[in-house]
């Protein structure tokens, strides 16, 4: 069965930004779409979010996994810990290293088994803008690309592709839609 899982970022929920737009598009194309309210969304903690996703998510050869912002490192951790190769993972404004203030983030693993991550996804796509205000930028996209492989798409001037603080409502996301079946 074709399914998709969409992981929101810090302080967000299943109705944030472009998530309902993409969910509706995928459902119209025959996907069963799960957009969970992640635990501790104000202060994402891998020790709480990863077990929740692994226990409740369904993963198979047709799965699409999408993560926005802090949903990106969570998606990488999911890929490292599942035992099946999924179809596609797309990280929007994702990251895999400490950003900004250089203080540790509970959503990040200390290290990733990049080879295991690569093994568990057929197609990997990163979308990172050149001017992301939180450091989830093209440099971070390149870092993940160098470690996992795949495709890096760098839209210029698009910021975080969904942010209240920086007035980026991003209710639609045609670029992401074009990357989906």
C-alpha positions, 0 to 999 in steps of 0.5 A: 500500500502506498503511504506517506508520513509527514513530520513537522518541525519545532513548534508546529503541528499537522496543519502548519504551512504547506503540510495540509496542501501536500497531504491533500495532494498525496491522498488524491493520488492514492496515498494513505497519509499520516501526519502525526502531532509529534510529542514535545514539538516545542522542544523536539527530543529524539528520545520521545519522537523516534520511538513514537514514529517507529511504533506507529508508522508504517514503512514499506517499499512504497513509503514516502517520508517528508520532514520539515525543519526539525522533522528532517533530523528525525527523518534521518534517524527514522531511516537509520532505524527501520529495517526496510528500504522505502521509496523516497525521503524529502527533507525541506529545510532539514539539517543534521548538525548543530545550527545557530547558537551551537547549543546541543539540540535534543532532536539530533543524534551524536552520530549517524550511520550514514551507510544504513541511512542510504541503504534504507531509502531509494531516492533522497531529496534535500530542499534547502534555501540559500537564506534560511534564517535558522541555518537550515540552508544550502550548506547544511543541505550539501553536508547531508547530500555528501553523507547520504547522496541523492539530490539537493535542490536549492531555491534562492531566497525562499528562507525556511519554506514555512515560518511565522517568525519570518512571515513565510506562510507557505500555504502551498508548495508547488516545488515539493508537489512536483517531486511527488508521484 
